[in-house]
Amino acid sequence: MLDTFELTDSPRRLRGLNLYYHFYSGTKQASIKAMDDVYTAMQRQQPISLWMGDYLRRVRGLYEGSMARRTDGRWQLRSLQGLRTVRLDPRLGWPDLLNSEGVAGVRDLPQGRYVHLSNDRAVLALQATRDTAPALEYANVPLQAWEYRGEREVRLSMAGQFALRFAVRYAGNCSLSAAGRRYEGQRRGDLLEFNLERQEVSDAVLACR
């Protein structure tokens, strides 16, 4: 199984990490250990967790989505269905976050440069260098909204089936205000990680300084 995950991840991820097993996998110590190894390997890849129906909507976006260059030089993306990530040729540069619409961040991986989108209609502006505004690096549940309210503040919503875990790339410090509580980001290198006990947040505010 782990060999299959590796083969479908390089040079680019070709299919999702779909883990299926029978209940009797928990009847022997060896199979429990094997499942623990599989789950650990999957978590290292920081995947996003989706219901199969949500995944299928994203697959439809690959076939039905469109991309066009606007007269102002920005790229217009439409009809993406559930698709929330597009791969960007590094030669094109980096997303200009404040001049884009529906763009939440970007992540550089060996498989490519991936731009995070917050809905199925987006406008992507590009620039030569990485943006210094707070940018989503990864999340373990689907992003529902990400709206810049200036260079240091974002209003966002996320929801899924697990306790929220996401990371923001920003040089300073950031805090998240959600449902009357405040969460401080924990520094991990260039990233600020947020771990919440909640499975969803709505209209949360990310404030950076």
Disulfide bonds with the S-S distance in Angstrom:
Cys174-Cys208 2.06
